[in-house]
Structure formats: structure tokens, C-alpha cells
């Protein structure tokens, strides 16, 4: 088979495989702004000003319950192209695993018109803290391009469902009800944080820590698991590394 024809066929096969690929659940990832900012790298506020002292959405990420090997790609292309062409096209892919889908449709860029009625809520609940750009729309566009295009949802539904889930389960209020509030000095047990979220939402979540400028662990992100429709929390089907030091974490003031 000629290399050009083989390449075209390979691309078409991978597109079909990508669009037909099914993920298992979403991660709704929310970050504590104080922990984002209280690091050596620091943060920058969006053009709309300093966000509220509340968990903010990082993203709604399709995920697999178990990482996939690249063998499915190898088998698919080997059948069509033959072993020689597979070695040429897939040599750099062999041995890698795929734990989530991403960048499923690079041509599907986020349209401001599609989310025009959500912008006010998104500026409050999904603000950027990156110093790369003060425009939250660029943050949303990146999240849509990398994760949203793999969600099987339209642009409006993708963002609206993340916002609805955040509103239905207010992590800041849930933790405050358990006595876990932002503080410059207090520390809290990871077990206490985890139990408070499970009690307040009805479902287990995964927690992620980062380190402040002094190297101390602080609660950074909460990974809540969501069904494939993006409408309902579920218990997380797998555990993830916490990057925490010990069982005590801070929730820094913001």
C-alpha cells in the first residue's frame, strides 16, 4: 500500500475510532482559589476582578475507569495497513496508555454565542486564575477543546451541566458545616474532609493536595465523579493519588 494512501486511511480509521470511543464517567474538578494562589508560582485574577472565596470549577473531564493500552489502535491499523506500515505510523505510540479521551475535535472551537446566557454564572463559578491570560473565555475555550469535545455534549450543555452540578452541591458550604473553614493557621484531617463531602453530597470524591510557598500540604482540588450524561454525581470508580503529605491539610484564606 502506498504511504500517502496508507496515511489517509489511517487518519480516517482513527477518526472513526475516536468518535465512537466511549468514556466511563466524568470528573467534575473544583479547585480552592486560596490553594491555587498560595504557591511559589502565585496566581493572577481575571479581568472581572478577584473571585469569591469559593471553590471554582476547573473542568468537566471525561475519563476511563481503567486506562486503555494502545493495542486497540495497533490492531485496527495493522488489519488495514499491514505490519510494515504500522511500524512506520505507530512506533511512537507503542507502549503508551490512554487514561482519558482528549482533543476529540480540534475544529470545534467554543462559540461565545452558544454560551451567552451562561457567561455571568461562569465568570463567578468558573474563573481563570492563570497568569497566562486574564480572560476567562480563553480558559473555557481550552477546557472545551481538550475535554468538552470528547463529552458527547453540545457546547451549551457541557458548561450548563457543570454549573448545575456545582450549584447543587456547594462544597464551600458543605465543608463549613463540618467546621472546615479557610484559615491562616488551622489544619484539617483528610479523612474529615473526605467524610464531610461524602455526607454532604451523598457520594465519595477524590481529593488532591498541593503545597504552599512553605511546602505545607493544602487542599487544592476536589474530583467529584459524574455519570456519562453529566447530570448526576456517582461514587468515584477509582482512587487517584492525593499528593498530600500526611493526613493534615490546610485550607488557606483567600
N, C-alpha and C positions, 0 to 999 in steps of 0.2 A: 504494500500500500504506500503511495507517495506521501512524503512527510506533510505537505500542505493539506491534503485531503484528510490525513490522519489527525492533524491538529484541529481542523474544523469539526470532524466527527467527535473528537474527544471533548471539545468545548460544548457541543450540543448535548452530549451524554451527561456531562457534569451539571449543566443547567437543569436538565430533567431531573437528575438525582437530587439537586439542591431544592428545587421547588416541591418535590414530592416528599422531602425529608420531614419527619415528624419528631418534634421535641416532646419531652415528658411533662414539664411544668415550667412555670415562670419563677424567677426570683424578683420580688419587689424589694429593691435595695434602698434603704433610707440611711442618711448619714447625719451625725450630730455636728452642726457647724462649728461648735467650740473645739471639737477634736480635729476637725479639718484644719482649722486656723492655728491651733496651738501646737504647731510643729516647727521644726527649723526652717521649713520651706515657707510657712505662713500662708496667707490667702489674700484675695482681693475681692471686694464687694462688687456686686453687679451695678450697672448704671442706674438701677432703680433705688439703690441705697442698701444699707445694712439689712439683711434679712432678720426675721423674728428669731427669738431663741426657741426654736422648734426643729424637730427632725425634718430634713428636706429630702425629697426624692432624688436619688442618684439615677435610677433607671428601672425599667421592667425588662428583665432579661430571660429569653427562652433558654432552657437548659435541659441536658440529658440527665437521667437518673444514674447512668453509667457511661463512662467515656467510651467512644467508639474507636476502633482501630481503623487504619486507612485501608484495610484489606478489602472492604466493600468497593472502594474506588479501584483498587488494583484488579479485582475480579471483573468488574464491569468493563474496564478499558482493555484488559487482556483478551476478553472474548471478542471485542470488536477490532482491536488493532494488532494483536499478536504480541508475543513476548518482547521482540526487539524494540517495537515502538513504545511499549510500556516502560521499558528501562529508560528510554530517552526522555519521556514526558513525566514520569513519576518517580524518578530516582531520588529526588529531594523530598518527596512526601513519605517514603517508606520509613516505617518505624515511628511515625508521629501519631498522636491520638487526637481525637476531636471530641471535646467535652461539652461544647455548645455550638449552635449554628451562629454564624455572623456574616454580615455584609452579603445578604442573600440577593439584593437587587440594587446595585450601585447607581442605576439610573433613576431610582425612585427617591427623589430629593424632597425634603419637607417643604410644604407649601404654607406660608403664613395664612392664606385664605382658609385652608382646611381647619385650622385650629383657632380661628379668630375669636370665637366665643370662649375659649379656654385660657387665653393669654393672661388675663388678670389673675386667675387662680394659679396658673403655672408660675407666674412671677413670685407669688407668695410661697407656694408649696414645692417648687422645682427650680430654685435659683442657682445660678452658677457661682462658684467661689474660686474658680481658677483665675490665675493671673494672666493666662494666655489671651483672654478676651473678657470684657465686662458685659458682653451681650449674651443674655441667657438663651436667645434664639439659636446661637451657634452651638451651645451645649445641647439643646434639644435636637438640633439637626444631626449632630454627631450620634446621639443616642438612637434616633430614628434610623439613621443609615446603618449603624452597626448591629443593633438589636431589633428595632421595630420592623425592619424589612423581612425579618425571619419569624414574625409573630403570628402570621395569618390574619392580622387585623389591619383595617384601614388606618390612615393617619389619625383621624379624629378619635376613633375607638381606642387606639393604642394609648393615647395620652389621657383620654377621659376615664378609662378604666383604672389606670394607675392613680389618678387623682381621687377617684371614688373609694378605692381601697384604703388610701391614706386617710381620707376623711372618716371612714367607718371605723378605723382602728387607730386612734390618736396615741402614738407611742409616748409622746411627752407627758400627756395626762395619765396614761396607764402607769408609767414609772413613778410619777409624782404621787399617785395614790398609794404606791408601795413605799413611799418615803425616799425614793431615789430621785434626787433633785440636783440641778447644777450647783457646784460648789468649788471654791478655790482650794479647799483642803480635804474634804471628805473623800473616802474611798468606799466602794461597794463590792460585794461579792458577785462574781459572775453567775453563781447559782441563783442568787437573789434576783439579779436582772433577768435571767432566763425564765425563772419561775413567775415573775411578775408579768412578763409578756405572755407566757402561756396562759396564765389565769385571766389576763385582761382581754386577750383575743380569742382564746379557746384553742389555740394551736401553737405547736412548738416552732421556734425560729432558730436560725444560726446567727451567732454574734461574731463580730470582727473587731479587734483592737488595733490601735496604732500607738505610737509613742510620742509623748510631748517633747518639748525642747530639752527637758531634763532627763529624758529616757524612761519616764514612767508610763505604765500602761493606761490607756484611756479607751472608753467605749467609743468606737468610731462608726461602725455600720451595723445595721440590723438587716438580715436577709430573711424576709418572710416568703414562704412558698405559696404559690398560687396555682390554681388549676389551669388547664390549657386554654380555657375560654377567657382567662383574665378577669374572672368575676368573683372568685371565692377563695379565701385562704384555705390551705391544707397543711397538714403536718409535713415538715421537710423530709423528703425520702432519703436524704443522705446527709452526713455530717461533713463539715468543712473545717480547715484549720482556723483557729481563732487569732493567732499571732499575739496572744496575751502572755504576759509574764505573771505567773501565779494565778491566784483566784481573786485578786483585788484590782479594781479598775476605778479610774476617775471619770467623772462627767463634768468637764470643765465649764466654767462660766462662759457665756457668750453675750 
